Amino acid sequence: MNGKRLILCAFVLTHQYIVGSVIGQTVDPDQAKQIFGVLPHVAENPQNPVTPEKVALGKSLYFDRRLSKSSSISCASCHDLTMAGVDGLSTSLGYRWQLGPRNAPTVLNAALEFTQFWDGRAKDVEEQAKGPILNPKEMAATKELVLQRLKSIPEYVDAFHKAFPEEKEPLTYDNTAKAIAAFERTLLTPSRFDQYIAGNASALSEQERQGLSTFVSVGCTTCHNGVGVGGGSFQKFGVIHKPDWLKDLGRYEVTKNDADKYVFKVPSLRNVALTAPYFNDGSVWSLEEAVKTMAYAQLGRTLSEAEVKNIAAFLHALSADPAFVVSPPTLPPSSLSTPKPMP
């Protein structure tokens, strides 16, 4: 048995023991800490160290519409940081008003997840950041166009040298993605639930504590565990009851393995109360309805109205502290040599 499998088995056994010990009683802060862990300040990546210079550059690039073919779409267009990292649409609008095939997940805390996109086709946020810019339905640019525009803006040329000081030619497409990813690795959102995990039992209301206990006891934490309250595994949607509306084949589109049909990355539930609509197609707008759907589809359980309300109350406690605000940067001006937007 390899090391990763041993770690997974150990986690499963520990998780089952913790869950078994709290069924029918309140999950206290120490037990919650064992199930979910402690939110870090930054989601570090040794292959892409987070530095102030890299984050500052990445923040500008994240908001800069000039990375798109039409100069009208940025990362922030679909992942709006004033809307909990989403756009509030079932599927996002891209180049020439094209609709994407799946709901845009939140960028907040995304760097904590073990893989990216609903189907897990990108291993991390560094790889993920390369995709939408080149996707013909999203930003529709090319690597050449992105570099041509960035190189025409002196402030960006200087910023790339500061962010990647050891490289002779730092302004590359890979480094563009690394800078955006470094910024995203700082977008972690502490919540009242993290205060509870830290030992402040009064951080959650009585209903929220009941919701947490129900969330654990009915089995939600089988998938929604870890520091992201999800985001750590692939699971089949509809383990017990497949929703009639589910048409998307999920990870199968990447692997072409029949076992991966209707398999998706388990999303993080941090900020879930702020990120409607829900599911891969953005078809459900009510948090309570999403809770009911997941309990029935994944666990074969029909929850009572009280259980649904309590779980939803707990999920609201996962919302970012109101003090978490990311103000848009002042972007460097285009120069006379900056290529014009393409129709």
DOKE-901784 format. One record per residue (C-alpha): y, x negated, z negated. Coordinates in Angstrom, 2 decimals, padded with zeros to 5 digits. Layout:
BEGIN
north; east; up
Y; X; Z
...
This chain:
BEGIN
north; east; up
000.00; 000.00; 000.00
003.33; -001.53; 001.05
006.37; -001.94; -001.19
008.36; 000.99; 000.23
005.42; 003.35; -000.28
004.95; 002.14; -003.84
008.64; 002.77; -004.57
008.42; 006.23; -003.00
005.30; 007.11; -005.00
006.95; 005.89; -008.19
010.03; 008.00; -007.46
007.96; 011.11; -006.73
005.93; 010.73; -009.91
009.03; 010.07; -012.02
010.85; 013.00; -010.42
007.90; 015.33; -011.02
007.72; 014.24; -014.65
011.46; 014.85; -015.20
011.37; 018.22; -013.47
008.30; 019.27; -015.44
010.02; 018.35; -018.66
013.11; 020.49; -018.01
011.59; 023.71; -016.67
012.92; 026.59; -018.73
015.58; 024.54; -020.48
019.01; 023.10; -019.80
019.13; 019.84; -017.84
021.12; 017.52; -020.06
023.34; 014.69; -018.76
020.68; 012.01; -019.26
018.06; 014.01; -017.36
020.57; 014.72; -014.57
021.32; 011.01; -014.39
017.61; 010.23; -013.93
017.27; 012.76; -011.11
020.52; 012.08; -009.26
021.77; 008.64; -010.29
025.31; 007.36; -010.60
027.83; 007.58; -007.76
029.08; 004.09; -006.82
032.72; 003.33; -006.07
031.86; 002.06; -002.58
028.73; 002.43; -000.44
028.29; -001.27; 000.24
026.50; -002.77; 003.25
025.74; -006.52; 003.05
025.78; -006.68; 006.85
029.32; -005.22; 006.90
031.16; -006.19; 003.71
033.94; -003.80; 002.76
037.28; -005.63; 002.60
040.83; -004.26; 002.24
041.75; -005.56; 005.70
038.72; -003.98; 007.33
039.26; -000.67; 005.54
042.93; -000.55; 006.55
042.03; -001.18; 010.19
039.17; 001.32; 010.06
041.41; 003.99; 008.58
043.85; 003.65; 011.47
041.07; 003.71; 014.04
039.52; 006.77; 012.38
042.74; 008.73; 012.89
043.67; 007.27; 016.29
043.28; 009.71; 019.19
043.74; 006.88; 021.70
040.08; 005.98; 021.22
039.21; 009.07; 023.26
039.42; 009.39; 027.04
042.11; 012.09; 026.84
043.94; 010.50; 023.89
043.64; 013.89; 022.19
040.54; 013.52; 019.97
039.91; 011.22; 017.02
037.15; 010.89; 014.45
039.38; 012.98; 012.19
039.43; 015.83; 014.70
035.87; 016.86; 013.82
035.79; 015.22; 010.39
039.11; 016.32; 008.92
039.68; 014.70; 005.54
041.98; 017.57; 004.52
039.02; 019.94; 005.05
036.35; 018.05; 003.08
035.42; 015.97; 006.10
034.51; 018.80; 008.50
036.36; 021.00; 011.01
035.32; 024.46; 009.83
033.68; 025.32; 013.16
030.07; 026.20; 013.90
030.02; 023.41; 016.48
032.92; 021.13; 017.33
035.23; 021.12; 020.33
035.15; 017.95; 022.38
036.43; 016.59; 025.69
037.66; 019.34; 028.02
036.87; 021.96; 025.36
033.12; 021.34; 025.47
031.18; 022.61; 022.47
028.79; 020.27; 020.72
025.16; 021.32; 020.14
025.18; 020.94; 016.34
027.43; 021.50; 013.36
029.51; 018.45; 012.45
028.44; 017.27; 008.97
030.97; 015.99; 006.48
031.93; 012.34; 006.61
032.53; 012.35; 002.85
029.71; 010.46; 001.11
027.90; 010.12; 004.45
027.56; 006.37; 003.94
025.22; 007.07; 001.01
022.67; 008.75; 003.27
019.60; 006.89; 004.47
020.24; 007.69; 008.12
022.89; 009.44; 010.23
023.11; 012.55; 012.43
020.98; 015.65; 011.88
018.12; 014.02; 013.79
018.49; 010.58; 012.21
019.09; 008.76; 015.47
021.51; 006.26; 013.89
020.42; 004.05; 011.01
023.82; 003.83; 009.28
027.51; 004.69; 009.63
028.09; 001.48; 011.57
025.72; 002.65; 014.29
026.87; 006.26; 014.00
030.52; 005.34; 014.61
029.67; 004.06; 018.09
028.20; 007.35; 019.28
030.93; 010.04; 019.38
033.47; 007.77; 021.08
031.17; 007.35; 024.09
029.59; 010.81; 024.06
030.74; 012.69; 027.20
030.91; 015.95; 025.23
032.91; 014.45; 022.38
035.50; 011.69; 022.87
034.17; 010.76; 026.33
035.56; 007.21; 026.42
033.88; 003.99; 027.53
033.68; 000.69; 025.70
035.89; -000.86; 028.36
038.57; 001.81; 027.99
038.60; 001.54; 024.19
038.98; -002.24; 024.28
041.61; -002.08; 027.02
043.74; 000.27; 024.96
043.29; -001.60; 021.68
044.06; -004.97; 023.27
047.30; -003.55; 024.69
048.59; -002.79; 021.17
049.75; -006.01; 019.44
049.42; -004.59; 015.92
045.75; -003.82; 016.52
045.07; -007.28; 017.94
046.55; -008.78; 014.77
044.67; -006.32; 012.52
041.30; -007.24; 014.07
041.98; -010.94; 013.44
042.78; -010.16; 009.79
039.72; -007.92; 009.37
037.29; -010.35; 011.02
038.90; -013.76; 010.32
035.79; -015.85; 011.03
035.40; -014.62; 014.60
037.11; -016.26; 017.55
037.28; -013.01; 019.55
037.22; -010.29; 016.89
038.41; -007.34; 018.98
035.05; -005.98; 020.14
033.49; -002.55; 020.32
030.98; -003.45; 017.61
033.80; -004.50; 015.29
035.66; -001.29; 016.08
032.66; 000.61; 014.74
032.29; -001.76; 011.77
035.90; -001.21; 010.75
035.60; 002.59; 010.97
032.36; 002.40; 008.98
033.98; 000.21; 006.31
036.63; 002.88; 005.82
033.96; 005.59; 005.67
032.10; 003.58; 003.02
035.07; 004.17; 000.71
035.01; 007.96; 001.18
032.93; 008.71; -001.90
034.02; 011.71; -003.91
033.52; 011.91; -007.68
033.17; 015.46; -009.00
032.85; 017.30; -012.29
029.11; 016.85; -011.94
029.61; 013.08; -012.10
031.56; 013.56; -015.32
028.58; 015.52; -016.63
026.17; 012.74; -015.62
028.45; 010.27; -017.40
027.89; 012.18; -020.63
030.64; 014.80; -020.71
028.54; 017.92; -021.31
031.64; 020.13; -021.24
032.44; 019.12; -017.66
030.23; 022.00; -016.45
030.58; 025.63; -017.46
027.65; 027.52; -018.97
026.94; 029.20; -015.62
027.06; 025.86; -013.81
024.64; 024.34; -016.32
022.32; 027.31; -015.81
022.63; 026.81; -012.07
021.74; 023.13; -012.39
018.67; 023.99; -014.46
017.59; 026.63; -011.93
018.27; 024.20; -009.07
015.88; 021.72; -010.68
013.22; 024.14; -011.95
012.71; 026.12; -008.72
012.21; 022.92; -006.75
015.49; 022.29; -004.88
015.49; 018.68; -006.11
012.28; 017.98; -004.21
014.61; 017.30; -001.28
018.12; 017.40; -002.74
017.90; 014.52; -005.16
019.48; 011.09; -005.50
023.13; 010.18; -005.71
024.03; 012.25; -002.65
022.14; 015.32; -003.94
020.28; 015.01; -000.64
020.62; 012.72; 002.35
017.56; 010.65; 001.44
014.73; 012.06; 003.54
013.61; 014.02; 006.58
012.15; 017.47; 006.02
010.86; 020.26; 008.20
013.15; 023.29; 008.20
010.92; 026.25; 007.47
008.09; 024.62; 005.53
006.97; 028.04; 004.29
008.95; 030.48; 006.46
010.62; 029.28; 009.66
013.93; 031.12; 010.23
013.78; 033.33; 013.31
017.06; 031.94; 014.60
015.97; 028.30; 014.48
015.66; 026.99; 018.05
016.80; 023.37; 017.67
013.77; 021.07; 017.69
015.55; 018.52; 015.52
014.11; 015.02; 015.26
011.54; 015.82; 017.95
014.35; 015.33; 020.50
014.50; 011.68; 019.40
010.84; 010.83; 018.79
009.00; 013.30; 021.07
006.42; 013.47; 018.29
005.12; 017.03; 017.80
005.07; 016.48; 014.03
008.86; 016.11; 014.16
009.55; 019.55; 015.60
012.14; 021.35; 013.43
012.48; 018.26; 011.25
016.01; 017.33; 010.16
017.68; 014.93; 007.78
018.20; 016.66; 004.45
022.00; 016.95; 004.13
023.90; 015.85; 001.07
025.15; 018.78; -000.99
028.23; 017.03; -002.27
031.26; 019.15; -001.32
028.93; 021.79; 000.15
031.07; 024.63; -001.23
033.92; 023.34; 000.95
032.03; 022.66; 004.18
030.98; 026.03; 005.60
029.50; 027.00; 008.00
026.02; 025.78; 007.13
022.84; 024.47; 008.77
022.40; 022.51; 011.98
023.90; 025.26; 014.13
026.62; 026.37; 011.73
025.27; 029.93; 011.79
025.64; 030.81; 008.10
029.07; 031.12; 006.51
028.14; 032.17; 002.97
027.04; 029.58; 000.44
025.01; 032.21; -001.40
023.26; 033.20; 001.83
022.47; 029.54; 002.52
020.93; 029.22; -000.95
018.76; 032.30; -000.36
017.69; 031.04; 003.07
016.66; 027.62; 001.79
014.74; 029.00; -001.20
012.75; 031.34; 001.05
012.26; 028.97; 003.99
011.44; 025.82; 002.03
010.00; 027.05; -001.26
008.71; 030.52; -000.40
010.81; 031.97; -003.20
012.98; 035.06; -003.26
015.65; 034.27; -005.80
017.29; 036.92; -007.96
020.99; 037.59; -007.50
021.67; 035.90; -010.84
019.76; 032.78; -009.79
021.64; 032.62; -006.50
025.02; 033.01; -008.20
024.18; 030.37; -010.80
022.98; 027.84; -008.20
026.09; 028.48; -006.11
028.23; 027.93; -009.20
026.51; 024.59; -009.78
027.08; 023.61; -006.15
030.81; 024.27; -006.59
030.75; 021.63; -009.33
029.81; 019.07; -006.65
033.20; 019.45; -004.97
035.50; 016.44; -004.93
038.02; 015.94; -007.68
041.34; 017.44; -006.45
042.89; 014.01; -006.98
040.83; 012.71; -004.04
043.41; 012.65; -001.23
043.40; 010.45; 001.86
046.78; 010.45; 003.56
046.88; 009.78; 007.32
048.16; 006.31; 008.18
051.14; 005.43; 010.34
049.52; 004.32; 013.58
050.82; 001.37; 015.61
052.84; 002.46; 018.65
051.51; 002.17; 022.16
052.99; -000.59; 024.30
054.18; -000.37; 027.87
050.84; -001.76; 028.98
048.75; 000.87; 027.16
046.67; 002.79; 029.71
047.65; 006.41; 030.13
045.28; 009.15; 028.94
042.67; 010.13; 031.48
042.34; 013.78; 032.47
